[in-house]
Structures are given as C-alpha cells and as structure tokens.
Amino acid sequence: MNKINSFLEYEIRAETIVLGERIKGGVYRPCCKTLRWSTITSALRKLFGNDNLHAIGLIDKYNTYYFTYSPQDKVRKVSRVPIQVEVLINIVGRIYIVEMKDNPLELPQEFNLQLGALISKGFGNSQLKLKRKISSDDVKIKKGTLATRIPEKCKDLFLIKKIMVPIYGYLFEPISETSGKYIKSLFEGSEVVGSEFLLKKDEKNEY
C-alpha cells in the first residue's frame, strides 16, 4: 500500500547560492548544479524542526561567477591560502517535499530559506513559493535520466521504481548538529524509471 500522499512543489528563487562539492585540498571549489537531497532536506528540517521531512530540488536556470576568500584559522588567528569558490547566481528551480498519508504537512505558502555554504558571507538566501500539490496517484512514471541526487535508501519515497544504469556517489546525512555520516546515493545522470519531475527535461520528456 502506498503511504505517500502527495508531493508539494515549491518554486525556488535566489540571487546567490554556494553548493560546494566536497573536495579535499586544493584552492578551487566547484558548485553542484542541482539541489541535492542532503542540502534541501537539512535546511528544511532545521527551519521547521521536523526530522521526518524529505525533499529534493532541481535547478532550471542559473548563471555562475567566482568568489575568492581566505578562511580563518581560528586557533592561530591567521588567514589561510585564498580559496576560489564557484557561485550560482539568478537561480530559478523547483523543490519537491514528500507528504506522507499519516503525517500531513502544514507548511506556509511562502517562506525564506537559507541554503548551502558561506551563509555568513551573504550567500544562500532563497525564496520559496508553493506552486501545486501533486497526488502520488497522478505522478507520471517514466524512463529517463535522473536530474538530482537522492540517497538510494530514499528512492521509494520519490517513486523511483527501477534503477537501470546507476551513477553512485555519497551524500552527507546529518545525525546531529555536530555529526553525520555519508550514505550511498544516486547521482544525476543515472538512468532510472521513476517520477517524471525528477528526470532531465528534453524535447521528448516535457511535462
């Protein structure tokens, strides 16, 4: 029996967001081009105090620029080697929040959300506006290319019925405010059979 009631689709707009990829060493940080489960779910849980929230996002439009800053060594109180960060600007996208039948959500029609890294430097202020509620019975299931990042253990929540050609990676799952773990996840580019709104849009897959 399907326990998923619906998906809340929010439009997201932001002037600047830093969604840095986790890379050890180096002085350049590229930006993820999708709103992965870990980023949007963590931000929503923190805002609403609900650890049962699950959400993913997709970015439909954006531009980029580069921001250079010098992280501070808090112990020695000196600046480290400058780091160049890729920044997404003029972002327009979609957020999908899972609503379970036994746990209906009471979220506002519009709200602001802080997303990504370098929030203290003014990045990440986003505006969300509810566009529609999609019943799970009305979700079209199609074969296509995944356009976001979802933990493998959450695939059923987002109605991914079959994994054809996976591209695996790891997303960070917070356990508390100070700790977490990496979990195996499906990355963008994976070939799947699943919810149409999760798939890459092209001429043969518009909705």
N, C-alpha and C positions, 0 to 999 in steps of 0.2 A: 504493500500500500504506500502510495506516495505521500510523504509527510510534508512536502514543500507546498506551501500555499501559493506564493507568488514571488515576483522579483520587483523591487522598487527601483525604477530607473530615474536617476538624477542627472541633469546636465551639470557639468563642472566647468568653471571658467577661472583662470588665474593669470596674473601678469607674469609671474616668475616662479618656477619650481626647480629644485635640485633633487634629482633622483639618482644619486651616485651609485655606480656599480662598486661592489666590494673588491678592491684590488690591493694586494699587499705591495708596499713600496711604491716608488715612482712619484712623479710630481704632477701627473695629469690624471684627472678623474672624469671618465666619460659618464654620460647620463643615460639611464634606462628610458626607453621611448614608450613605455606603457605603464599603467598604474597597477603594478603587481599586487597580488593578494596581501602580502606582508605589509606594504606601505599603507594601503587604504583601510585595511581591516584594523591595524594597530591604531591609526588616527581616529577612526570612528569609535572604537572601544574606549579609548582614552576620553574622548569628548562626551560620550553618553554613559560611561560607566557600565557597559554591558559586554561581558566577556563572551557572550554567545553570538555576537554579531559576526557575520561573514560577508565579505564584499570583494568585488574585483572592479577594475576600471580599464578603460581603453581611451587613448588619446587620438582624436580625429584630426586635429590641426595644431601646429606649433611651429615656432622658429627657434633658432639657437643663438646664443652668444657665449662668451667665455669670461669668467670672473677669476681673478687672482688674489689670493690672500695668504697670510703667513700664520699658521696655527701657533698658539702659545704653549710653551712647555710650562705647565702650572707649578712644577716643582722648582725648576731653575729660573722661572720668570723671564724667559728669553724667547724670541721668535725662532721658529724652525724654518727650514727651507721653504720658500713660497710654493704653493700648490695652485695649479690652474684647473678650474672646475668648469665643465660644460653645463650650461643653464638652459632650460626650456623656457621660452617666453611666448606670450599671447596664446595660451593653451585653451583649447576647447575639447571637451571629451565627455565620456559617459561613465557613470558609476552604477553598478548593479548590486543591490543589497538583498540577501536571501531573507524571506519571511516564512517562518515555519507555521504550520496549522495550529500547533499547540502553544505558540509564542508570538502572537500578533504584535507588530511594532507600532509604536506611536511616535514617529519622528516628525519634526517640523517640515513644512512645505519648503522652506528656505533656511539655510544656515551657512555660517562660515566655518572653515576647517583649515587647520594648519597641517601642511603636508611636506614630507621629505626632510632634507638636511638644511643646515645653515639658517634655521628659522630665526635665530638671534640676530642674524645679519639682514633680516627683512625679506627673506625668501619664503615661499610656501603658502601665502595667504590665498585661500581658494573660496569661491562662492558656489554653493550647490543649490539647485532648484529642481523640485520634483516635476518630472515630465509625465510619467504614467506608471501605472501598476500593471504588470504582466502576469496573468494567471499562468501557473505551471502547465495547465492543460492547453494553453494557447501558444506555448513556446514551440517554434518550428525546430525540428531536429534534422540537421543536415551534415553531410560530409564536407570538411573543409580544413583550412589552416588556422590553428589557434592564434589569436592576436593578443594574448596576455599571458600572465604567469600564475599558475594555480597549483597548490600542493596536491600531489597525487591522492592523498587521503581525502581531499575535499571534492574530488571530481564528481561524485554523485550529487553533491549539493548544487552543483552548477549544471546538472543534467548532461554530463559527458558520458555517453553511452558506450563508446568504444575508442580505444587508442590504437590507431593504425600504424603510424610512424612517429614514435616519441622523440623529443629532444629534451633530455633531462638536465636539471641543474638543481640548485639548492636555494631555498628561501629561509630567511631568519624568522623563527617563531618565538615571540617573547613569552616567557613563563612568568616573569615578574617585572618590576620596573628596572631591575638591575641584572637580570639574567635571561637566557633563552637558549634555543638550540636550532640547528639547521635541519630542515626537513626536505626530503626528495620531492621535486616539483616538476610539472610540465611547463616548458618554456614556449614562448612564441615561436611559430614555425612548425610546431608539432602537427601532424595530420591526425585529425580526430573525427568522430561522429558525435555531435553534440549540439548544444543550444546555438541557434543561428547568430544571436547577438554577441557570442564570444569569438566568432570567426572573422577572419580578414575579409574586408569588403572588396569586391571587384565587380566587373561587369556581369558576371554570372551569379553573383551572390549578394544582390542588394536586398534591402528589406525596408 
